[in-house]
Amino acid sequence: MSTTVTHDIRVTVRSRFEAVHSDPKAGRFLFSYRITIANSGRDTVQLQRRRWIIRDSLAAVREVEGPGVVGETPVLRPGEEFTYSSACDLRSGFGRMEGTYLMQRISDGEEFDVTIPELQLRYPYAAN
């Protein structure tokens, strides 16, 4: 589990290897992740966009960008949080994800980036 705080927005991430949905012999490694976004500031904010950089030790770097998360653009009042789950597939058992959320302050429309902590994606059965 990793946590960052940017502009009073706390983002906590946790990833997990999904053995049931993976096939290591075929080069398919699926990782799920759960993210909680908490507003510890005094202003109401809305998540507008997400941007991920996905690094896989056996594939080209991928960038994923788009509106909201899991089809939602949650509004977070002071003290509120939003949790969602999603997944990422890799060709190898080793990779990482990092990124940002574009947030907007409701009171004045100002937009700002919030750092998503790096997610380490590791196949748990690999030997050194």
N, C-alpha and C positions, 0 to 999 in steps of 0.2 A: 504494500500500500504506500502511495506517495501523495503528498499534498503540496500545493502552492497557493499563495495568496497574492492577487494582483488587484489594485484599486478596490480593496475590501471585498473581493469575490474570492471565496475559498473553493478550490477544485481538488477533490480527492479521487484517486483512481486505484483500481485493483484489477489485475488481469489473472486469467486462469486458462490452462491448456484444456481443451475439450477432446479427450481421447475418443469418445464415442463417435464424434463427427470428423475424426482425422484418419488419414491413411498414410503413415510415414513412409511405407515402401513405395507408394505412388507419388511422394513429394507433396502431400496435402496435410498441412498442420493448421488446425483451427484454434484460435484463441478468443475467448470471450472477455469482455471487460465491463466493469460497472463503474459509473462516474456519478459523483454527487457534486452539485454546484450549489454553494450556499452564499447568500447575500448577508455579509456582516456589516454592511455600511448603513448609511442613513437615507439613501435614495433608492427608489424603485427602478429596476433595470429589466431589460428584455434581451434575451439571447437572439441575435439576428442570424449569424452564420458560424460555420465551423470550418477549420482548415487543418488537415492532418498531413504529416509527412511520414510515410511508412517505409522503413528500411528492412530489407530481407537479405540475409547473407548470401543467397543464391539468385537474387533477382534484382532488376533495376529498381531504383527508388520510385515510389508512387506518391502522388499528391492527390488528396481527396478534398474537395471544397464544395460547399453548398449551403443552402438555407437551413437554419435550425439544426436540430438533432432528432433522430428517429421520427421525423415528420412533425416536430413541434418547435415552436419558438416561445418557450416559457417566459412568463413575467414573474420576477422575483421581488416581492416587497421586502423591506428590511426584516431580517430574521428568518426569512423563508428559504427553503432549499428544494432542489429538483434532482431526482435520481433517475438514471436510465441505464439500460444495458444494451450492448451491441456486440459485434464480433468482427474479427479480421482473420483472413487466411494468408498463410505464407507458403512458399515452396520449400523452405528449410525450417528447421526447428529453432532457429535463432534470429531474432529481429527486434525492432523497437518502433514505437510510435511516439511522435511528439506533435504538438500543435497549439492552436489558439482558438478562442471563441471571440467573435466580434459582438460586443455588448453595446446597448444603447441606454443611456439614462433617460427615463421617461420625462422628467421635469423640463429638460432643456434640449433634448434630442442629441446630445453629445455622444459620439461613438468612441469606444476604446477597446483595445485588445486585452484579453485575459489569457495568461499562459496556462496550458494544460500540462501537468507533470508528465515526464517521460514514462512510457509504459515499456517495461522489459518483457519481451515475449520469448520464453525459453521452454523448449521441450524438456520435461522433467526427467526423462529416462535416458538422456544422452550421457555418455561417459567421457571423462577427460582424456 
